[in-house]
Amino acid sequence: MRLRSLVLCVCLSVLPFAAFAQQPPSGDFVPVDETIPGEQIPALPLIATAYGFIWVALLGYVWTIGRRLQKVEAELADLESRGK
């Protein structure tokens, strides 16, 4: 369930960037040399954001796994102490 939520969040966070990739057809040929430099999307901020999001999600996942593991270990220790 949490994996589905994570995948949904990732997909929804990528959708706004998909609008930048789509350009309306103009019908006129424009050579690459004549394009305005301001119309280009710099890749570095997008890549840095994507990698940052992945690292934050990965670290959050590992942190939650660690907390759940500690809880299970505490329950096992409690059960072992009750059995003796």
C-alpha positions in Angstrom: 0.0 0.0 0.0 2.8 2.4 0.9 4.7 1.5 -2.3 1.6 2.3 -4.4 1.3 5.7 -2.6 5.0 6.4 -3.2 4.7 5.5 -6.9 1.6 7.7 -7.2 3.4 10.6 -5.6 6.3 10.3 -7.9 4.1 10.1 -10.9 2.1 13.1 -9.8 5.3 15.1 -9.1 6.6 14.4 -12.6 3.4 15.6 -14.4 4.1 19.3 -14.2 7.5 18.8 -15.9 5.9 16.9 -18.7 4.1 20.1 -19.8 7.6 21.6 -20.5 8.4 18.8 -22.9 5.4 19.4 -25.0 5.6 22.2 -27.5 2.7 23.3 -29.7 3.3 22.6 -33.4 4.0 25.9 -35.1 4.0 24.7 -38.6 7.1 26.7 -39.5 10.6 25.3 -39.5 12.9 27.1 -37.1 16.6 26.2 -37.4 18.4 25.4 -34.1 20.7 28.3 -34.5 17.8 30.8 -34.5 16.2 29.6 -31.2 16.1 32.0 -28.3 18.4 30.8 -25.5 15.8 31.7 -22.8 13.4 29.2 -24.2 15.6 26.2 -23.3 15.0 24.4 -20.1 18.2 23.9 -18.1 18.6 20.2 -17.3 20.7 20.5 -14.2 18.0 21.8 -11.8 15.6 19.1 -13.0 18.2 16.3 -12.6 19.2 17.6 -9.2 15.6 17.7 -8.1 15.0 14.2 -9.3 18.1 12.8 -7.6 17.3 14.7 -4.4 13.7 13.4 -4.4 15.0 9.8 -4.9 17.5 10.1 -2.1 15.0 11.6 0.3 12.5 8.9 -0.5 15.2 6.2 -0.1 16.4 7.5 3.2 12.8 7.9 4.5 12.1 4.3 3.5 15.3 3.0 5.2 14.4 5.0 8.3 10.9 3.6 8.5 12.3 0.1 8.0 14.7 0.7 10.9 11.9 1.9 13.2 9.8 -1.1 12.4 12.7 -3.5 12.9 13.4 -2.0 16.4 9.7 -2.4 17.3 9.8 -6.1 16.2 13.0 -6.7 18.1 11.5 -5.1 21.3 8.4 -7.3 20.9 10.6 -10.4 20.5 12.6 -9.6 23.5 9.4 -9.1 25.5 8.0 -12.4 24.4 11.3 -14.2 25.2 11.3 -12.7 28.7 7.7 -13.8 29.3 8.5 -17.3 28.2 11.3 -17.9 30.7 
